[in-house]
Amino acid sequence: MQASKIKMYQFVWKNIVCRFGIPQIIIADNGPQFDSIAFRNFCSELNIRNSYSTPRYPQSNGQAEATNKTLINALKKRLEQAKGKWVEELPGVLWAYRTTPGRPTGNTPFALTYGMDAVIPTEIGLPTIRTDAAKQKDANTELGRNLDWADEVRESVHPDGRLSTKASAHYNRKVRPRNFKNGTLVLRKVFENTAEVGAGKFQANWEGSTLHSV
């Protein structure tokens, strides 16, 4: 899906500014839709600072890249051979991501944004204390407390290097060095997809099995 220069600032206006207010900064890649004169002028009028990640260095925008990786992997599992239907599947994948607690915070992205967890289908069929409390007259007071709680949690998980160190340690615990001998069946990394035309980012990462030889 190609995003035009005009559609991009319309998207930011409708889906970000009108819903959440004006951000201080927008971090983007170096796509022409983000680096156009029209988009820069739009941000300048709202006093939004533009920041761009380093080309071919995804680590400079690691938070967004990590989220994208999670979403793409989830979409791969749903799409199978129907790669062109990712647009229809995306809202469901986003919902699952937003209502799943993250490892660093122990809270869902939805809760960190709105101060409370989203009401999920199981709470409709079986009422909980939280859904019953929402019917009471002091719901506004409860909402205020939830927002204060969200602020405290966001401050406590502000990036300071400790979370990235913890995440690296968790990943490294699962990494095991492996030695291969001639004749061993292995998977081969896919650099150019020829089996699935038009799969793009949803292509298989590995193919095989192939015989290993030195």
PyMOL commands that set and color helices and strands:
alter all, ss='L'
color gray80, all
select helices_A, chain A and resi 5-20+37-45+58-79+83-98+109-114+121-125+129-133+139-156+162-174+200-202
alter helices_A, ss='H'
color red, helices_A
select strands_A, chain A and resi 25-28+49-52+185-189+206-211
alter strands_A, ss='S'
color yellow, strands_A
deselect
rebuild
show_as cartoon
